[in-house]
Amino acid sequence: MPTDPFLGELRGILPGGSLLVSEEERRPYECDGLTVFRELPRCVALPRTGAEVQALLRVCSRHGVPVVARGSGTGLSGGATPHPGGLLLSLARMNRILAIDPLLRVAHLEPGVRNLQVSEAAAAHGLYYAPDPSSQVACSIGGNVAENSGGVHCLKYGLTVHNVLGVRGFLMDGEPVEFGGTAPDAPGLDLLALSIGSEGLLMVVTEVIVRLIPRPPCVQLAMASFARVHAAGDAVAAIIGAGIIPAGLEMMDRKAAAAVEPFVAAGYDLGAAAILLVESDGTAEEVADQIADIERVLRAAGADSVRIAGSAAERLRWWSGRKNAFPAAGRLSPDYYCMDGTLPRKHVGRALEAIEAMEERYRLRCMNVFHAGDGNLHPVILFDANEPGSWERAERFGAEILELCVELGGTITGEHGVGIEKINSMCVQFTAGERAAFQAVKESFDPQHLLNPGKLIPTLARCAEYGRMHVHGGALPHPELPRF
């Protein structure tokens, strides 16, 4: 059998067992958390050092082989879907915490470090890492940087972009780059912010410096029940309008609560149309005052009941329900499709009512759980992939939710990214000129278009096809990665 010179060069870079080429070895990497899109990569590399990553990129660049970087594979937009002719670059083995500096309040990490692992390591210094996605027990810092992940506490403490101070890595041709750092400011363009949320299209990140913050001395959580979903949405706007910025402000509708309660026994009010979880942190005096203000606003907004967690264990149980909403969806349906869109808080109630109408039109159920404080919706559309046409209805249902977000002044994603899932919706939000500008940025970093090709930025032809299908009510054009 003739030897593949490309694979031969990769084997010369990596130690034994770090290059996967058989179908059985590659199969676990065929998709990320969006499992409806699957591709087998040509091969999978598992480097342990930045030097190995650099060497791999140089070989791929010379051979014109596409590269898709992957973290823990928990992403929900297909951003880590492999390229059929390319290298899947798994950074899972680069999982060291390189340093924690309690004086500077920073942690220096490799990309494979799990999100929760950072806070666990920093706890000895009374510090933690604020962005806390629901998948924080598994998701990696590198993936968080690629998607600009958020979490239940992003309202007060910000997304990944607000908590990362610097990144290091390599361009497609192996050139090392470093953006940001621990200094208060950096000269030149803000390429750090550009790299965060770029979904692996611009560079491969191999080191990350994150900001750590002190653990608050006091934390308290309120849970409010509402008889109408619209009233709960209006209460979100009322809290922010009153000048209150909670540490977390989350919402779940009745279907979400019903899915979660048997799963974790959180203690939710299953008779409520919607519940709000509102957390305050700070000094004991600050928390007491803010919780009193929160309760007053919630009752004035029409809450049927407001409960305050009586212990740390009860508070954690209430949060556990929220963070387990996605896996709990499996109790209700064989398959689910988790969307991610953002809209102004004042329109939350209107959006939820519109989603209820879509359920009837698409003949599918949808449970809603989301970061209400910053208007980041996470509708979970329930479907059965074994039922003909079910996935197609779910996909169109999700696309219509995103169109609604744009119509109401929002965006097509808040933290999950675009990947291949929302590439058609990019045609809805951005003009041809704006998409051309995105493409120009991509080309300035990756002129060969080898880093994660076919993701995030739609072509003119794709947008034209999407427009035709949308007008005539046909099936959405499925993403197809370019062949090399």
Residue pairs with C-beta under 8 A, 6 or more apart in sequence:
6 59
6 63
6 65
7 19
7 21
7 43
9 59
9 63
10 19
10 43
10 45
10 56
10 59
10 87
11 19
13 47
13 52
13 55
13 56
13 59
14 45
14 46
14 47
14 52
14 56
15 48
17 46
18 45
18 46
18 47
18 48
18 93
19 43
19 44
19 45
19 46
20 26
20 29
20 43
20 44
20 45
20 46
21 43
21 44
23 40
25 44
26 40
26 41
26 43
26 44
26 88
27 40
29 41
29 44
29 70
29 73
29 82
29 88
29 90
30 38
30 39
30 40
30 41
30 82
31 37
31 38
31 39
31 73
31 78
31 80
31 81
32 70
32 73
32 74
32 75
32 76
32 77
32 78
32 79
32 80
32 81
33 73
33 74
33 75
33 76
33 135
34 75
34 76
34 77
34 78
34 81
34 419
34 420
34 421
36 337
36 385
36 391
37 78
37 81
37 420
37 421
37 478
37 479
38 81
39 81
39 82
39 83
39 84
39 481
40 82
40 84
41 68
41 82
41 83
41 84
41 86
41 87
41 88
42 65
42 83
42 84
42 85
42 86
42 87
43 87
43 88
44 87
44 88
44 90
45 56
45 87
45 88
45 89
45 90
46 90
46 92
46 93
47 53
47 56
47 89
47 91
47 93
47 94
48 93
48 94
49 94
50 94
50 168
50 169
50 170
50 206
50 207
53 89
53 91
53 94
53 169
53 170
53 204
53 206
54 170
54 174
54 176
55 174
56 67
56 87
56 89
57 67
57 170
57 171
57 172
57 173
57 174
57 204
58 173
58 174
59 65
60 66
60 67
60 86
60 87
60 172
60 450
61 172
61 173
61 174
61 448
61 450
64 448
64 450
64 484
65 85
65 86
65 87
65 450
65 484
66 83
66 85
66 86
66 87
66 450
66 451
66 452
66 453
66 484
67 83
67 86
67 87
67 89
67 172
67 204
67 450
67 451
67 452
68 80
68 81
68 82
68 83
68 86
68 87
68 88
68 89
68 200
68 452
69 80
69 89
69 91
69 142
69 146
69 200
69 204
69 205
69 451
69 452
70 80
70 82
70 88
70 89
70 90
70 91
70 92
70 143
71 80
71 91
71 92
71 111
71 112
71 139
71 140
71 141
71 142
71 143
71 146
72 92
72 112
72 114
72 135
72 138
72 139
72 140
72 143
73 80
74 135
74 138
74 139
74 140
74 143
75 143
75 146
75 147
75 416
75 417
75 419
76 338
76 340
76 416
76 421
77 147
77 340
77 413
77 416
77 417
77 418
77 419
77 420
77 421
77 422
78 419
78 420
78 421
78 455
78 479
79 146
79 147
79 199
79 200
79 417
79 418
79 419
79 420
79 452
79 455
79 456
80 143
80 200
80 419
81 419
81 420
81 455
81 481
82 88
83 452
83 453
83 454
83 481
83 482
83 484
84 481
84 483
85 483
85 484
86 450
86 453
86 484
89 204
91 110
91 111
91 112
91 140
91 142
91 204
91 206
92 112
92 140
93 112
94 110
94 111
94 112
94 142
94 206
95 110
95 112
95 113
95 114
95 140
96 109
96 110
96 113
97 107
97 108
97 109
97 110
97 113
97 117
97 118
97 121
98 108
98 109
98 110
98 207
99 107
99 108
100 106
100 107
100 108
100 121
100 122
100 125
100 127
100 212
101 107
101 108
102 122
102 125
102 127
102 212
104 182
105 127
105 211
105 212
105 213
105 214
106 165
106 182
106 209
106 210
106 211
106 212
107 118
107 121
107 122
107 129
107 209
107 210
107 212
108 207
108 208
108 209
109 118
109 141
109 207
109 208
109 209
109 210
110 141
110 142
110 206
110 207
110 208
111 140
111 141
111 142
111 143
111 145
111 205
111 206
111 207
111 208
112 140
112 141
112 142
113 140
113 141
114 136
114 137
114 138
114 139
114 140
114 141
115 129
115 131
115 132
115 133
115 135
115 136
115 137
115 139
115 140
115 141
115 144
115 149
116 132
116 136
116 137
118 128
118 129
118 141
118 210
118 212
119 128
119 129
119 132
122 128
122 129
122 212
123 215
125 212
126 214
126 215
127 212
127 213
127 214
127 215
128 212
128 213
128 215
129 163
129 210
129 211
129 212
129 213
130 151
130 153
130 154
130 157
130 158
130 163
130 211
130 213
131 144
131 149
131 150
131 151
131 153
131 154
131 157
131 158
131 159
131 160
131 163
132 151
132 152
132 153
133 139
133 144
133 149
133 150
133 151
133 415
134 151
134 152
134 322
134 323
134 324
134 325
134 326
136 151
139 149
141 208
141 210
142 205
142 208
143 149
144 160
145 160
145 164
145 167
145 195
145 196
145 197
145 205
145 208
146 197
146 198
146 199
146 200
146 205
146 417
147 160
147 197
147 199
147 415
147 416
147 417
148 159
148 160
148 161
148 196
148 197
148 415
148 417
149 159
149 160
149 415
150 159
150 160
150 371
150 374
150 376
150 414
150 415
151 371
152 248
152 250
152 277
152 279
152 319
152 322
152 323
152 371
153 247
153 248
153 279
154 371
154 374
154 376
154 415
155 245
155 246
155 247
155 248
155 249
155 371
155 373
155 374
156 245
156 246
156 247
156 248
156 281
157 163
157 213
157 247
159 415
160 196
160 197
161 193
161 196
161 197
163 210
163 211
164 180
164 192
164 196
164 208
164 209
164 210
164 211
165 180
165 181
165 182
165 192
165 209
165 210
165 211
166 178
166 179
166 180
166 181
166 182
166 192
166 208
166 209
167 178
167 179
167 180
167 192
167 195
167 196
167 205
167 207
167 208
167 209
168 176
168 177
168 178
168 179
168 205
168 206
168 207
168 208
169 176
169 177
169 203
169 204
169 205
169 206
169 207
170 176
170 177
170 203
170 204
170 206
171 177
171 202
171 203
171 445
171 446
172 203
172 445
172 446
172 448
172 450
172 451
177 203
179 186
179 191
179 192
179 194
179 195
180 186
180 192
180 209
181 209
182 209
186 192
194 202
194 441
195 202
195 203
195 205
197 417
199 417
199 418
199 419
199 452
199 455
199 456
200 451
200 452
200 455
201 442
201 445
201 446
201 451
201 452
201 455
201 456
201 457
202 441
202 442
202 445
202 446
202 451
203 445
203 451
204 451
216 247
216 281
216 282
216 283
217 282
217 283
217 284
218 281
218 282
218 283
218 284
218 286
218 287
219 247
219 279
219 280
219 281
219 287
219 312
219 315
220 279
220 280
220 281
220 287
220 288
220 291
220 308
220 309
220 315
221 277
221 278
221 279
221 280
221 308
221 309
221 315
221 318
221 319
222 276
222 277
222 278
222 279
222 280
222 291
222 294
222 295
222 298
222 306
222 307
222 308
222 309
223 268
223 269
223 275
223 276
223 277
223 278
223 306
223 307
223 308
223 309
223 318
224 232
224 235
224 275
224 276
224 278
224 298
224 303
224 305
224 306
224 307
225 269
225 271
225 272
225 274
225 275
225 303
225 304
225 305
225 306
226 232
226 235
226 272
226 273
226 274
226 275
226 276
226 302
226 303
226 304
227 272
227 273
227 302
227 304
228 273
228 274
228 302
229 253
229 273
229 274
229 349
229 352
229 353
229 356
229 368
230 349
230 350
230 352
230 353
231 274
231 301
231 302
231 303
231 349
232 251
232 273
232 274
232 275
232 276
232 349
232 372
233 251
233 274
233 348
233 349
233 350
233 351
233 352
233 372
234 301
234 302
234 348
234 349
235 276
235 297
235 298
235 301
235 302
235 303
236 249
236 251
236 276
236 345
236 348
236 372
236 373
237 345
237 346
237 348
238 297
238 300
238 301
239 246
239 249
239 278
239 294
239 297
239 298
239 373
240 345
240 373
242 293
242 297
244 290
244 293
244 294
244 297
246 278
246 279
246 280
246 290
246 294
246 373
247 279
247 280
247 281
248 277
248 278
248 279
248 373
249 276
249 277
249 278
249 279
249 371
249 372
249 373
250 276
250 277
250 322
250 369
250 370
250 371
250 372
250 373
251 274
251 275
251 276
251 277
251 348
251 368
251 369
251 370
251 372
252 260
252 268
252 274
252 275
252 277
252 321
252 322
252 325
252 368
252 369
253 273
253 274
253 352
253 367
253 368
253 369
254 270
254 272
254 273
254 274
255 332
255 365
255 366
255 367
255 368
256 325
256 328
256 367
256 368
256 369
256 380
257 268
257 269
257 270
257 272
257 275
257 321
258 270
258 332
259 325
259 328
259 329
259 331
259 332
259 367
260 266
260 268
260 321
260 322
260 324
260 325
260 328
261 267
261 268
261 270
261 321
262 331
263 321
263 324
263 327
263 328
263 331
264 317
264 320
264 321
264 324
264 328
265 317
266 317
266 318
266 320
266 321
266 322
267 314
267 317
267 318
267 321
268 275
268 318
268 321
269 275
269 305
272 304
274 352
276 298
276 303
276 372
277 318
277 319
277 322
278 294
278 298
279 315
280 286
280 287
280 290
280 291
280 294
281 287
282 290
291 308
295 306
295 308
298 306
299 306
309 315
309 318
322 369
325 367
325 369
325 380
326 336
326 338
326 369
326 380
329 336
329 338
329 367
329 380
329 382
330 336
332 365
332 367
332 382
333 365
333 382
333 383
333 384
334 383
334 384
334 385
334 386
335 382
335 383
335 384
335 385
335 390
335 391
335 394
336 380
336 381
336 382
336 383
337 380
337 381
337 383
337 391
337 394
337 395
337 397
337 398
338 378
338 379
338 380
338 381
338 416
339 377
339 378
339 379
339 380
339 381
339 398
339 401
339 402
340 376
340 377
340 378
340 413
340 414
340 415
340 416
341 376
341 377
341 401
341 402
341 404
341 405
341 410
341 411
341 412
341 413
341 414
342 374
342 375
342 376
342 377
342 405
342 410
342 411
342 413
342 414
343 351
343 375
343 377
343 404
343 405
343 408
343 409
343 410
343 411
344 375
344 408
344 409
344 410
345 372
345 373
345 374
345 375
347 375
347 408
347 409
347 410
348 372
348 375
348 377
350 408
351 377
351 401
351 404
351 405
351 408
352 368
354 404
355 366
355 368
355 379
355 401
355 404
358 366
358 397
358 400
358 401
359 365
359 366
362 393
362 394
362 396
362 397
363 393
364 381
364 382
364 383
364 390
364 393
364 394
364 397
365 381
365 382
366 379
366 380
366 381
366 382
366 397
367 379
367 380
367 382
368 377
368 378
368 379
368 380
369 378
369 380
370 376
370 377
370 378
370 379
371 378
371 414
374 414
375 410
375 414
376 414
376 415
377 401
377 405
377 414
379 398
379 401
381 394
381 397
381 398
383 390
383 391
383 393
383 394
384 390
385 391
392 475
392 476
395 475
395 476
396 475
396 476
399 424
399 425
399 476
402 412
402 422
402 425
402 428
403 425
403 428
405 411
405 412
406 412
406 425
406 428
406 429
411 429
412 418
412 422
412 425
412 426
412 428
412 429
413 422
417 456
418 425
418 426
418 455
418 456
419 455
419 456
420 454
420 455
420 479
420 481
423 455
423 456
423 457
423 458
423 462
423 479
424 458
424 462
424 463
424 466
424 476
424 477
424 479
426 435
426 456
426 457
426 458
426 463
427 435
427 458
427 462
427 463
427 466
427 467
430 438
432 460
432 463
435 457
435 458
435 460
435 463
438 456
438 457
439 457
442 449
442 457
443 449
445 451
453 481
453 482
454 479
454 480
454 481
454 482
458 466
462 477
465 477
466 476
466 477
468 474
469 475
469 476
469 477
470 476
